[in-house]
Amino acid sequence: MWYVLSLLLFASTAQAVFPTKFIWDFTQYYFSKSIVLHVKTTNGIENDLFALFKEFNAGKEYVSVLSSLNSKCNTLKENVDLHVVFLDEQMVEHTLNCFMHRQRYDKEPWILYTKLAIEDVTRLLEKARLDLDDEIYLAIEDQNMMVDIWEIYKIQNEAMIESINLGHWGEGQGLDLTQVHKWYRRRNLKGHHFMTTSLVETPFTSKIELNPMTGKYEIEGSFADLMHSLRDIMNFTYTLEPPADNNWGGQQADGSWNGMMNLVQKELVDFGKTL
């Protein structure tokens, strides 16, 4: 399955040079085929757009252009796998709106191209709705036309933006990115607290018992062993709450769910152990 790749280009003016080679390298890296350009206005970038169209059309890819003045992110078609957005401070609201319309079950990657310092970018995006599993990257160009590439995410929506350097790009050498796995890079959850749920099922959860001293449920079994190991490795805490109706989860006549599935669907817990 192709992922959706969105590229935000921070430009000080509408006449900024369009980084066609950089975009091309990322389309090859992510196997992107269809592209949408998000711009405030199409005036002043016709030559760069023509060059980009010509290069992508050679491989039967297509490019379309949307102006943020008359287009909204919730009207986009679903088969797009590259979004290119020119972003200045007047485009921040449009960008934050686009983040809100991403689907939780299909989080598309984004790449933000800028000459701003990473601190300035994260300040502009501090209100963005980001998740731990997001694929959002910063591409920060220096004076030598080299581009440092970072990933940004939030451990939880109310938290500060986290950033990790992934590598760099140069016109002569292309992309040079770390091979360290995403979940190893993001394994330090900095004390984040998870809510989880389970029912007794030997040997996975052999015991669930309320501790009257702490008022919290304690568990035993291989699920408990796994959670405790992950807790120590990834630096998080968790609380387990069994479903009040003592059901694993089944769909009801009205389309709702009961049991653990109900808790997950309503986001009352982060995850649950299934059969």
Secondary structure, DSSP 8 states (H G I E B T S, - for coil): ----EEEEEE-SSTT----HHHHHHHHHHTT--EEEEEES--TT-HHHHHHHHHHHHTTT-EEEEEETTT--GGG--TT--EEEEEE-GGGHHHHHHHHHTS-TTS---EEEEESS-HHHHHHHTTT----TT--EEEEEE-TTS-EEEEEEE-SSTTS--EEEEEEEEETTTEEEE--S-HHHHT---TTEEEEEE---BTTTB-EEEEETTTTEEEEESHHHHHHHHHHHHHTEEEEE---TT-----B-TTS-B-HHHHHHHTTSSSEE---
